[in-house]
Amino acid sequence: MITLFLVLHVAGAVVALGFSLAYAVWIARGEATGVAERAFALRTVSWIDRRMTTPAYVLQLVTGLALVWLLDWSVLRQSWLEISLVLYAALTILAITRFAPMHRRRSALAVRLAEGAAMESEYAAAASQAQRWGIVVTVLTLTILVLMVWKPIWW
């Protein structure tokens, strides 16, 4: 049973992180190609996020807690896991309250811009904010990955 949950946990990490890192590529390609393609790329990122990435991040929490339950609750007292859980909570809060609203605004402005109903400067400001929050969320995610693989013991 532990092996099953470990496989699911790792698979969830691959899906969640893989798609998350690919967002920058999709968006960069859209930005480089044109306003219609930009809007398409941003809509595609949103579609993938709702159907693949977010469920995979939820799977991470569920399978991680299942592994702790199967192993021993005392595992939660290890510093690397405590820090990872705090970072996961921070990541979730920032993704919901900062990144997602900025991404939705950016996407909406990209569509309006493609239709000729928005200004490029307005889109650029929204894109800059979304990109900054995306970097923060990505750094937190990669930090969790490092902690999960390395499992440092500091004290």
CORCORVEN-V827498 format. One record per residue. N is the residue number from 1. SS is DSSP state (alpha for helix, beta for strand, coil for the rest). PSI is psi in whole degrees, 0 to 359 (* if undefined). D_LAST is the distance of its C-alpha to the last C-alpha in Angstrom with 1 decimal. Layout:
n->(N N)
ss->(SS SS)
psi->(PSI PSI)
d_last->(D_LAST D_LAST)
This chain:
n->(1 2 3 4 5 6 7 8 9 10 11 12 13 14 15 16 17 18 19 20 21 22 23 24 25 26 27 28 29 30 31 32 33 34 35 36 37 38 39 40 41 42 43 44 45 46 47 48 49 50 51 52 53 54 55 56 57 58 59 60 61 62 63 64 65 66 67 68 69 70 71 72 73 74 75 76 77 78 79 80 81 82 83 84 85 86 87 88 89 90 91 92 93 94 95 96 97 98 99 100 101 102 103 104 105 106 107 108 109 110 111 112 113 114 115 116 117 118 119 120 121 122 123 124 125 126 127 128 129 130 131 132 133 134 135 136 137 138 139 140 141 142 143 144 145 146 147 148 149 150 151 152 153 154 155)
ss->(coil alpha alpha alpha alpha alpha alpha alpha alpha alpha alpha alpha alpha alpha alpha alpha alpha alpha alpha alpha alpha alpha alpha alpha alpha alpha alpha alpha alpha alpha alpha alpha alpha coil alpha alpha alpha alpha alpha alpha alpha alpha alpha alpha alpha alpha alpha alpha alpha alpha alpha alpha alpha alpha alpha alpha alpha alpha alpha alpha alpha alpha alpha alpha alpha alpha alpha alpha alpha alpha alpha coil alpha alpha alpha alpha alpha coil alpha alpha alpha alpha alpha alpha alpha alpha alpha alpha alpha alpha alpha alpha alpha alpha alpha alpha alpha alpha alpha alpha alpha alpha alpha alpha alpha alpha alpha alpha alpha alpha alpha alpha alpha alpha coil coil coil coil coil alpha alpha alpha alpha alpha alpha alpha alpha alpha alpha alpha alpha alpha alpha alpha alpha alpha alpha alpha alpha alpha alpha alpha alpha alpha alpha alpha alpha alpha alpha alpha coil coil coil coil coil)
psi->(321 318 318 311 326 317 315 321 314 318 318 320 318 312 309 309 321 309 318 315 331 339 317 323 313 311 318 318 318 317 321 340 316 172 322 319 324 312 318 314 316 321 322 317 315 318 312 319 315 323 338 303 308 313 324 321 322 318 325 313 313 311 326 315 325 320 318 317 317 325 289 133 338 343 329 344 359 133 320 325 321 313 318 318 321 316 322 317 315 316 314 314 314 321 319 317 336 300 309 313 322 320 318 318 315 314 316 317 325 318 314 322 319 330 356 17 8 164 147 323 323 317 316 320 315 321 320 316 314 320 318 312 326 321 317 312 319 317 317 317 315 326 317 316 313 314 320 324 316 320 56 148 110 328 *)
d_last->(30.5 26.9 28.3 30.6 27.9 25.7 28.9 29.6 26.2 26.4 30.0 29.3 26.7 29.4 32.1 30.2 28.7 31.9 34.2 32.1 32.1 35.9 36.7 36.7 39.2 41.4 41.5 42.1 45.0 46.5 46.3 47.9 50.7 52.2 52.0 53.0 50.5 47.8 48.5 48.6 45.2 43.6 45.2 44.1 40.4 40.8 42.4 39.8 37.0 38.6 39.5 36.7 33.6 33.0 33.7 31.2 28.5 29.4 29.3 25.7 24.7 27.1 26.2 22.4 22.8 25.3 22.9 20.3 23.3 24.5 21.3 19.7 18.7 15.4 14.4 14.3 11.1 9.1 7.6 10.1 12.8 12.3 12.6 15.4 17.3 17.2 18.5 21.0 22.3 22.7 24.3 26.7 27.7 28.4 30.2 32.4 33.0 33.2 33.5 35.9 38.4 38.5 39.0 41.8 43.4 43.3 44.8 47.5 48.4 48.6 51.1 53.1 53.1 54.4 57.1 58.0 56.9 53.9 53.4 51.2 49.7 48.5 47.0 45.3 43.6 42.4 41.3 39.3 37.4 36.7 35.6 33.1 31.6 31.7 29.6 27.0 26.9 26.8 23.9 21.9 23.1 22.2 18.7 18.3 20.0 17.7 14.6 16.7 17.8 14.9 12.1 9.3 5.9 3.8 0.0)
